[in-house]
Amino acid sequence: MLNAVNRIEKLERLKSVANSLRCMTSFNTLKNLVEKINADQKVKGELKGWNVAFQFNPSDGNKYYLSIDDSGFASLSEGEHSSPVTSLSATDEVFDGVFSGRMNPIQAFMSGKLKLSGDIGKAQELVSVLDELM
């Protein structure tokens, strides 16, 4: 009986770990885009002078944010930014779809799958820049 309980506990822990990994899919997809941004001088030039942060709040995962400094250098961090220019909320699947180009961000917004607060115009500018990399 104790052996069965141990197996159930291990299975629950594995499910928890698998769920955490699944929910980080959008983070990893955006991380790849950040690497492309930093390797592309033209894109970095377009981002020069932005000095902003975009907060991403997956409803089924950990929060993270994209920072772009004055030089156009982009970085991705886990957690919450103290003063993001725009906050975006969606499921991890929606964020991953947007970051991978499988989902149109405007359609996701219009259908209510993606919610934004803050500077929506800046979010649209970011989408235009990311489109160049996909």
VENGI-V430444 format. One record per backbone hydrogen bond with DSSP energy under -1.0 kcal/mol. CO is the residue of the C=O (numbers start at 1). NH is the residue of the N-H. If there is no record, write none. Layout:
CO_NH ; CO_NH
//
This chain:
1_5 ; 2_6 ; 3_7 ; 4_8 ; 5_9 ; 6_10 ; 7_11 ; 8_12 ; 9_13 ; 10_14 ; 11_15 ; 12_16 ; 13_17 ; 14_18 ; 15_19 ; 16_20 ; 17_21 ; 18_22 ; 19_23 ; 21_24 ; 22_25 ; 24_28 ; 25_29 ; 26_30 ; 27_31 ; 28_32 ; 29_33 ; 30_34 ; 31_35 ; 32_36 ; 33_37 ; 34_38 ; 35_39 ; 40_44 ; 41_45 ; 42_46 ; 43_47 ; 47_50 ; 52_68 ; 53_85 ; 53_86 ; 54_66 ; 55_88 ; 56_64 ; 57_90 ; 58_61 ; 63_79 ; 64_56 ; 65_77 ; 66_54 ; 67_75 ; 68_52 ; 69_72 ; 70_49 ; 73_69 ; 75_67 ; 77_65 ; 85_119 ; 86_55 ; 87_117 ; 88_57 ; 89_115 ; 90_59 ; 91_95 ; 92_96 ; 93_97 ; 94_98 ; 95_99 ; 96_100 ; 97_102 ; 97_103 ; 104_108 ; 105_109 ; 106_110 ; 107_111 ; 108_113 ; 108_114 ; 109_112 ; 115_89 ; 117_87 ; 118_120 ; 119_123 ; 120_124 ; 121_125 ; 122_126 ; 123_127 ; 124_128 ; 125_129 ; 126_130 ; 127_131 ; 130_133
//
